[in-house]
Amino acid sequence: MSKQPGYSSEVRERAVHMVLTGEHEHKSRWAEITSIASKIGYTPETLRP
């Protein structure tokens, strides 16, 4: 079994902050999460607060 790449806590915190402060740009929190995750190469589940 191979080890999956880790995410630095700083990058993850920044991405979660983007989700929490950017909800007005999308119809739902999940839409915001999937949008940000796709831009930075994370899976949406990684950014779920």
C-alpha positions as CSV (number, residue, x, y, z in Angstrom):
1,M,0.0,0.0,0.0
2,S,1.4,3.4,-1.0
3,K,1.3,6.4,1.3
4,Q,-1.0,9.2,0.1
5,P,0.5,12.7,-0.1
6,G,-0.2,14.8,3.0
7,Y,-1.5,18.3,3.1
8,S,0.2,20.9,5.2
9,S,-1.9,22.3,8.0
10,E,-1.4,25.8,6.8
11,V,-2.7,25.1,3.3
12,R,-5.7,23.2,4.6
13,E,-6.5,26.0,7.1
14,R,-6.3,28.6,4.4
15,A,-8.6,26.5,2.1
16,V,-11.2,26.0,4.9
17,H,-11.1,29.7,5.6
18,M,-11.8,30.3,1.9
19,V,-14.8,28.0,2.1
20,L,-16.1,29.7,5.3
21,T,-15.7,33.2,4.0
22,G,-16.8,32.7,0.4
23,E,-20.3,31.2,0.7
24,H,-21.9,34.2,-0.9
25,E,-20.2,33.3,-4.2
26,H,-22.0,29.9,-4.6
27,K,-25.5,28.5,-4.0
28,S,-24.4,26.2,-1.1
29,R,-21.4,25.5,1.1
30,W,-20.9,22.2,-0.7
31,A,-20.7,24.0,-4.0
32,E,-18.1,26.3,-2.5
33,I,-16.1,23.3,-1.1
34,T,-16.1,21.5,-4.5
35,S,-15.1,24.7,-6.3
36,I,-12.1,25.5,-4.1
37,A,-11.0,21.8,-3.8
38,S,-10.8,21.5,-7.6
39,K,-8.7,24.6,-7.9
40,I,-6.1,23.5,-5.4
41,G,-6.1,19.8,-6.1
42,Y,-7.8,18.5,-2.9
43,T,-10.8,16.3,-2.7
44,P,-13.9,18.0,-1.4
45,E,-14.0,15.7,1.7
46,T,-10.6,17.1,2.7
47,L,-12.1,20.6,3.1
48,R,-15.3,19.7,4.8
49,P,-15.2,21.9,8.0
